[in-house]
């Protein structure tokens, strides 16, 4: 949770935002601002009790944030990068409201951490990929079932063809026998009539 954010020029606070219960950090922030010189590192963190004071120096301004130690360094420095960008794009008007809104958004929003946001996106991509693989496997099972049914249909058609050929032959023999019997009967009748 980011409890204090400020923008300073030459160790003089220009804009600040903090919750009323964390006003005690202003004095500590002022002492840290007094220690920052042009030779100081561009990014640094100081520890105080269970709080970390993070700052970034850019364009002659110091952007400082106080966050609890459990938040780590990544989120506060992402906040400072956003603060720096917003400050450079501030234009005319009161920047205090923008600073307050930015501090509140990073204090309460887990999506403000780019790593967590990327992990969440990767998780959703993983879910989609898993779902697609399951669909492909299901289609593979359906294709296997379809191939099995095709084999069964091919075997049944072959058996049907054999039965049809056998039936055709038996019907041909039956017709041949009937024709031969009729011809034999006609010959007998003719022999009987002419004898």
Phi and psi restraints in degrees (value plus and minus 20) as a CYANA .aco file:
   2 UNK   PHI    -108.2   -68.2
   2 UNK   PSI      97.0   137.0
   3 UNK   PHI    -121.4   -81.4
   3 UNK   PSI     -38.3     1.7
   4 UNK   PHI    -168.1  -128.1
   4 UNK   PSI     117.6   157.6
   5 UNK   PHI    -159.9  -119.9
   5 UNK   PSI     120.0   160.0
   6 UNK   PHI    -171.3  -131.3
   6 UNK   PSI     138.5   178.5
   7 UNK   PHI    -140.7  -100.7
   7 UNK   PSI     109.6   149.6
   8 UNK   PHI    -149.8  -109.8
   8 UNK   PSI     130.5   170.5
   9 UNK   PHI    -147.1  -107.1
   9 UNK   PSI     102.2   142.2
  10 UNK   PHI      34.4    74.4
  10 UNK   PSI      29.1    69.1
  11 UNK   PHI      38.9    78.9
  11 UNK   PSI      -0.5    39.5
  12 UNK   PHI    -133.9   -93.9
  12 UNK   PSI     104.2   144.2
  13 UNK   PHI     -90.1   -50.1
  13 UNK   PSI     105.0   145.0
  14 UNK   PHI    -115.2   -75.2
  14 UNK   PSI     -69.7   -29.7
  15 UNK   PHI    -153.8  -113.8
  15 UNK   PSI     127.0   167.0
  16 UNK   PHI    -168.0  -128.0
  16 UNK   PSI     135.6   175.6
  17 UNK   PHI    -168.1  -128.1
  17 UNK   PSI     108.1   148.1
  18 UNK   PHI    -179.4  -139.4
  18 UNK   PSI     138.8   178.8
  19 UNK   PHI     -98.0   -58.0
  19 UNK   PSI     131.3   171.3
  20 UNK   PHI     -79.4   -39.4
  20 UNK   PSI     -56.3   -16.3
  21 UNK   PHI     -93.2   -53.2
  21 UNK   PSI     -29.4    10.6
  22 UNK   PHI    -132.6   -92.6
  22 UNK   PSI       2.1    42.1
  23 UNK   PHI     -85.4   -45.4
  23 UNK   PSI     -40.5    -0.5
  24 UNK   PHI     -84.2   -44.2
  24 UNK   PSI     -40.8    -0.8
  25 UNK   PHI     -96.9   -56.9
  25 UNK   PSI     -33.3     6.7
  26 UNK   PHI     -81.7   -41.7
  26 UNK   PSI     -61.7   -21.7
  27 UNK   PHI     -84.4   -44.4
  27 UNK   PSI     -62.0   -22.0
  28 UNK   PHI     -85.7   -45.7
  28 UNK   PSI     -58.4   -18.4
  29 UNK   PHI     -85.4   -45.4
  29 UNK   PSI     -59.4   -19.4
  30 UNK   PHI     -82.0   -42.0
  30 UNK   PSI     -61.8   -21.8
  31 UNK   PHI     -87.7   -47.7
  31 UNK   PSI     -55.4   -15.4
  32 UNK   PHI     -87.7   -47.7
  32 UNK   PSI     -61.2   -21.2
  33 UNK   PHI     -81.0   -41.0
  33 UNK   PSI     -55.9   -15.9
  34 UNK   PHI     -85.9   -45.9
  34 UNK   PSI     -48.4    -8.4
  35 UNK   PHI    -102.7   -62.7
  35 UNK   PSI     -36.3     3.7
  36 UNK   PHI     -99.5   -59.5
  36 UNK   PSI     105.2   145.2
  37 UNK   PHI    -140.2  -100.2
  37 UNK   PSI     148.4   188.4
  38 UNK   PHI     -80.0   -40.0
  38 UNK   PSI     -42.0    -2.0
  39 UNK   PHI    -106.6   -66.6
  39 UNK   PSI     -25.7    14.3
  40 UNK   PHI     -85.9   -45.9
  40 UNK   PSI     134.5   174.5
  41 UNK   PHI     -80.1   -40.1
  41 UNK   PSI     130.7   170.7
  42 UNK   PHI     -89.3   -49.3
  42 UNK   PSI     -46.1    -6.1
  43 UNK   PHI    -156.0  -116.0
  43 UNK   PSI     113.7   153.7
  44 UNK   PHI    -179.5  -139.5
  44 UNK   PSI     137.3   177.3
  45 UNK   PHI    -149.0  -109.0
  45 UNK   PSI     119.4   159.4
  46 UNK   PHI    -136.4   -96.4
  46 UNK   PSI     125.0   165.0
  47 UNK   PHI    -124.2   -84.2
  47 UNK   PSI     117.6   157.6
  48 UNK   PHI    -164.2  -124.2
  48 UNK   PSI      93.1   133.1
  49 UNK   PHI      33.2    73.2
  49 UNK   PSI    -142.6  -102.6
  50 UNK   PHI    -123.7   -83.7
  50 UNK   PSI       6.4    46.4
  51 UNK   PHI    -141.9  -101.9
  51 UNK   PSI     129.9   169.9
  52 UNK   PHI    -140.0  -100.0
  52 UNK   PSI     112.7   152.7
  53 UNK   PHI    -121.5   -81.5
  53 UNK   PSI      95.5   135.5
  54 UNK   PHI    -130.8   -90.8
  54 UNK   PSI     119.1   159.1
  55 UNK   PHI    -161.3  -121.3
  55 UNK   PSI     137.1   177.1
  56 UNK   PHI    -154.3  -114.3
  56 UNK   PSI     115.6   155.6
  57 UNK   PHI    -126.8   -86.8
  57 UNK   PSI     109.2   149.2
  58 UNK   PHI    -175.1  -135.1
  58 UNK   PSI     114.5   154.5
  59 UNK   PHI      32.7    72.7
  59 UNK   PSI      18.6    58.6
  60 UNK   PHI      56.9    96.9
  60 UNK   PSI     -13.7    26.3
  61 UNK   PHI    -135.3   -95.3
  61 UNK   PSI     130.6   170.6
  62 UNK   PHI    -131.7   -91.7
  62 UNK   PSI     105.8   145.8
  63 UNK   PHI    -127.4   -87.4
  63 UNK   PSI      98.2   138.2
  64 UNK   PHI    -144.3  -104.3
  64 UNK   PSI     121.1   161.1
  65 UNK   PHI    -157.1  -117.1
  65 UNK   PSI     122.2   162.2
  66 UNK   PHI    -133.9   -93.9
  66 UNK   PSI     106.1   146.1
  67 UNK   PHI    -157.7  -117.7
  67 UNK   PSI     137.5   177.5
  68 UNK   PHI     -90.5   -50.5
  68 UNK   PSI     132.8   172.8
  69 UNK   PHI     -84.0   -44.0
  69 UNK   PSI     -47.1    -7.1
  70 UNK   PHI     -85.5   -45.5
  70 UNK   PSI     -40.4    -0.4
  71 UNK   PHI     -95.1   -55.1
  71 UNK   PSI     -38.0     2.0
  72 UNK   PHI      58.0    98.0
  72 UNK   PSI    -179.5  -139.5
  73 UNK   PHI    -127.6   -87.6
  73 UNK   PSI     -47.1    -7.1
  74 UNK   PHI     -82.6   -42.6
  74 UNK   PSI     -70.0   -30.0
  75 UNK   PHI     -86.6   -46.6
  75 UNK   PSI     -66.6   -26.6
  76 UNK   PHI     -81.0   -41.0
  76 UNK   PSI     -58.6   -18.6
  77 UNK   PHI     -92.0   -52.0
  77 UNK   PSI     -50.0   -10.0
  78 UNK   PHI     -86.0   -46.0
  78 UNK   PSI     -59.6   -19.6
  79 UNK   PHI     -81.3   -41.3
  79 UNK   PSI     -65.4   -25.4
  80 UNK   PHI     -83.5   -43.5
  80 UNK   PSI     -55.5   -15.5
  81 UNK   PHI     -84.9   -44.9
  81 UNK   PSI     -62.5   -22.5
  82 UNK   PHI     -85.8   -45.8
  82 UNK   PSI     -60.0   -20.0
  83 UNK   PHI     -82.1   -42.1
  83 UNK   PSI     -65.4   -25.4
  84 UNK   PHI     -80.9   -40.9
  84 UNK   PSI     -64.2   -24.2
  85 UNK   PHI     -83.6   -43.6
  85 UNK   PSI     -65.8   -25.8
  86 UNK   PHI     -83.6   -43.6
  86 UNK   PSI     -57.2   -17.2
  87 UNK   PHI     -87.1   -47.1
  87 UNK   PSI     -59.9   -19.9
  88 UNK   PHI     -88.3   -48.3
  88 UNK   PSI     -46.8    -6.8
  89 UNK   PHI    -120.3   -80.3
  89 UNK   PSI      -6.3    33.7
  90 UNK   PHI     -86.2   -46.2
  90 UNK   PSI     -53.2   -13.2
  91 UNK   PHI      44.0    84.0
  91 UNK   PSI    -171.3  -131.3
  92 UNK   PHI    -108.5   -68.5
  92 UNK   PSI     130.7   170.7
  93 UNK   PHI     101.3   141.3
  93 UNK   PSI     157.7   197.7
  94 UNK   PHI    -102.9   -62.9
  94 UNK   PSI     101.9   141.9
  95 UNK   PHI    -107.5   -67.5
  95 UNK   PSI     -34.0     6.0
  96 UNK   PHI     -80.2   -40.2
  96 UNK   PSI     -61.9   -21.9
  97 UNK   PHI     -85.2   -45.2
  97 UNK   PSI     -61.2   -21.2
  98 UNK   PHI     -84.3   -44.3
  98 UNK   PSI     -61.4   -21.4
  99 UNK   PHI     -82.8   -42.8
  99 UNK   PSI     -63.3   -23.3
 100 UNK   PHI     -83.0   -43.0
 100 UNK   PSI     -65.1   -25.1
 101 UNK   PHI     -84.5   -44.5
 101 UNK   PSI     -61.1   -21.1
 102 UNK   PHI     -84.9   -44.9
 102 UNK   PSI     -63.1   -23.1
 103 UNK   PHI     -83.1   -43.1
 103 UNK   PSI     -63.2   -23.2
 104 UNK   PHI     -85.7   -45.7
 104 UNK   PSI     -58.0   -18.0
 105 UNK   PHI     -86.9   -46.9
 105 UNK   PSI     -58.1   -18.1
 106 UNK   PHI     -97.6   -57.6
 106 UNK   PSI     -43.4    -3.4
 107 UNK   PHI     -96.1   -56.1
 107 UNK   PSI     -54.2   -14.2
 108 UNK   PHI    -130.1   -90.1
 108 UNK   PSI     -27.2    12.8
 109 UNK   PHI    -127.7   -87.7
 109 UNK   PSI      97.0   137.0
 110 UNK   PHI     -91.3   -51.3
 110 UNK   PSI     -40.6    -0.6
 111 UNK   PHI     -93.8   -53.8
 111 UNK   PSI     -29.3    10.7
 112 UNK   PHI     -92.8   -52.8
 112 UNK   PSI     -37.7     2.3
 113 UNK   PHI    -102.7   -62.7
 113 UNK   PSI      95.9   135.9
 114 UNK   PHI     -82.7   -42.7
 114 UNK   PSI     -52.5   -12.5
 115 UNK   PHI     -88.1   -48.1
 115 UNK   PSI     -65.5   -25.5
 116 UNK   PHI     -84.9   -44.9
 116 UNK   PSI     -58.5   -18.5
 117 UNK   PHI     -82.6   -42.6
 117 UNK   PSI     -63.7   -23.7
 118 UNK   PHI     -85.0   -45.0
 118 UNK   PSI     -59.6   -19.6
 119 UNK   PHI     -84.6   -44.6
 119 UNK   PSI     -59.0   -19.0
 120 UNK   PHI     -84.9   -44.9
 120 UNK   PSI     -62.1   -22.1
 121 UNK   PHI     -83.9   -43.9
 121 UNK   PSI     -61.6   -21.6
 122 UNK   PHI     -83.6   -43.6
 122 UNK   PSI     -57.6   -17.6
 123 UNK   PHI     -82.3   -42.3
 123 UNK   PSI     -62.6   -22.6
 124 UNK   PHI     -88.2   -48.2
 124 UNK   PSI     -57.4   -17.4
 125 UNK   PHI     -84.1   -44.1
 125 UNK   PSI     -60.7   -20.7
 126 UNK   PHI     -81.3   -41.3
 126 UNK   PSI     -61.9   -21.9
 127 UNK   PHI     -82.2   -42.2
 127 UNK   PSI     -62.6   -22.6
 128 UNK   PHI     -84.2   -44.2
 128 UNK   PSI     -63.1   -23.1
 129 UNK   PHI     -84.3   -44.3
 129 UNK   PSI     -63.1   -23.1
 130 UNK   PHI     -80.4   -40.4
 130 UNK   PSI     -62.7   -22.7
 131 UNK   PHI     -84.0   -44.0
 131 UNK   PSI     -61.6   -21.6
 132 UNK   PHI     -84.7   -44.7
 132 UNK   PSI     -60.7   -20.7
 133 UNK   PHI     -83.7   -43.7
 133 UNK   PSI     -61.7   -21.7
 134 UNK   PHI     -82.0   -42.0
 134 UNK   PSI     -59.7   -19.7
 135 UNK   PHI     -85.6   -45.6
 135 UNK   PSI     -60.5   -20.5
 136 UNK   PHI     -84.2   -44.2
 136 UNK   PSI     -63.1   -23.1
 137 UNK   PHI     -83.5   -43.5
 137 UNK   PSI     -60.1   -20.1
 138 UNK   PHI     -83.0   -43.0
 138 UNK   PSI     -62.3   -22.3
 139 UNK   PHI     -84.0   -44.0
 139 UNK   PSI     -58.2   -18.2
 140 UNK   PHI     -81.8   -41.8
 140 UNK   PSI     -61.9   -21.9
 141 UNK   PHI     -84.3   -44.3
 141 UNK   PSI     -59.8   -19.8
 142 UNK   PHI     -86.1   -46.1
 142 UNK   PSI     -58.0   -18.0
 143 UNK   PHI     -86.0   -46.0
 143 UNK   PSI     -61.5   -21.5
 144 UNK   PHI     -81.2   -41.2
 144 UNK   PSI     -63.6   -23.6
 145 UNK   PHI     -82.2   -42.2
 145 UNK   PSI     -62.3   -22.3
 146 UNK   PHI     -84.0   -44.0
 146 UNK   PSI     -60.3   -20.3
 147 UNK   PHI     -84.9   -44.9
 147 UNK   PSI     -60.7   -20.7
 148 UNK   PHI     -82.0   -42.0
 148 UNK   PSI     -64.0   -24.0
 149 UNK   PHI     -84.0   -44.0
 149 UNK   PSI     -58.0   -18.0
 150 UNK   PHI     -83.8   -43.8
 150 UNK   PSI     -62.2   -22.2
 151 UNK   PHI     -82.2   -42.2
 151 UNK   PSI     -64.1   -24.1
 152 UNK   PHI     -81.9   -41.9
 152 UNK   PSI     -64.0   -24.0
 153 UNK   PHI     -84.3   -44.3
 153 UNK   PSI     -59.4   -19.4
 154 UNK   PHI     -83.7   -43.7
 154 UNK   PSI     -63.7   -23.7
 155 UNK   PHI     -84.2   -44.2
 155 UNK   PSI     -60.5   -20.5
 156 UNK   PHI     -86.6   -46.6
 156 UNK   PSI     -57.9   -17.9
 157 UNK   PHI     -88.0   -48.0
 157 UNK   PSI     -56.6   -16.6
 158 UNK   PHI     -85.1   -45.1
 158 UNK   PSI     -63.4   -23.4
 159 UNK   PHI     -84.6   -44.6
 159 UNK   PSI     -59.7   -19.7
 160 UNK   PHI     -82.6   -42.6
 160 UNK   PSI     -61.8   -21.8
 161 UNK   PHI     -83.2   -43.2
 161 UNK   PSI     -62.9   -22.9
 162 UNK   PHI     -82.3   -42.3
 162 UNK   PSI     -63.7   -23.7
 163 UNK   PHI     -85.1   -45.1
 163 UNK   PSI     -57.3   -17.3
 164 UNK   PHI     -85.2   -45.2
 164 UNK   PSI     -63.1   -23.1
 165 UNK   PHI     -83.6   -43.6
 165 UNK   PSI     -64.4   -24.4
 166 UNK   PHI     -81.7   -41.7
 166 UNK   PSI     -63.1   -23.1
 167 UNK   PHI     -85.1   -45.1
 167 UNK   PSI     -61.2   -21.2
 168 UNK   PHI     -81.4   -41.4
 168 UNK   PSI     -63.3   -23.3
 169 UNK   PHI     -85.0   -45.0
 169 UNK   PSI     -63.5   -23.5
 170 UNK   PHI     -85.6   -45.6
 170 UNK   PSI     -57.7   -17.7
 171 UNK   PHI     -87.5   -47.5
 171 UNK   PSI     -57.4   -17.4
 172 UNK   PHI     -83.5   -43.5
 172 UNK   PSI     -63.6   -23.6
 173 UNK   PHI     -85.3   -45.3
 173 UNK   PSI     -58.1   -18.1
 174 UNK   PHI     -84.3   -44.3
 174 UNK   PSI     -66.6   -26.6
 175 UNK   PHI     -82.6   -42.6
 175 UNK   PSI     -60.0   -20.0
 176 UNK   PHI     -84.0   -44.0
 176 UNK   PSI     -61.3   -21.3
 177 UNK   PHI     -85.1   -45.1
 177 UNK   PSI     -62.8   -22.8
 178 UNK   PHI     -84.7   -44.7
 178 UNK   PSI     -63.2   -23.2
 179 UNK   PHI     -83.2   -43.2
 179 UNK   PSI     -63.0   -23.0
 180 UNK   PHI     -85.0   -45.0
 180 UNK   PSI     -59.4   -19.4
 181 UNK   PHI     -84.6   -44.6
 181 UNK   PSI     -61.7   -21.7
 182 UNK   PHI     -84.9   -44.9
 182 UNK   PSI     -65.2   -25.2
 183 UNK   PHI     -82.4   -42.4
 183 UNK   PSI     -61.4   -21.4
 184 UNK   PHI     -84.2   -44.2
 184 UNK   PSI     -61.4   -21.4
 185 UNK   PHI     -85.9   -45.9
 185 UNK   PSI     -61.0   -21.0
 186 UNK   PHI     -83.8   -43.8
 186 UNK   PSI     -61.7   -21.7
 187 UNK   PHI     -84.6   -44.6
 187 UNK   PSI     -60.9   -20.9
 188 UNK   PHI     -85.3   -45.3
 188 UNK   PSI     -61.5   -21.5
 189 UNK   PHI     -85.1   -45.1
 189 UNK   PSI     -62.1   -22.1
 190 UNK   PHI     -86.7   -46.7
 190 UNK   PSI     -59.2   -19.2
 191 UNK   PHI     -86.3   -46.3
 191 UNK   PSI     -58.8   -18.8
 192 UNK   PHI     -89.1   -49.1
 192 UNK   PSI     -57.4   -17.4
 193 UNK   PHI     -94.0   -54.0
 193 UNK   PSI     -55.1   -15.1
 194 UNK   PHI    -116.7   -76.7
 194 UNK   PSI     -16.6    23.4
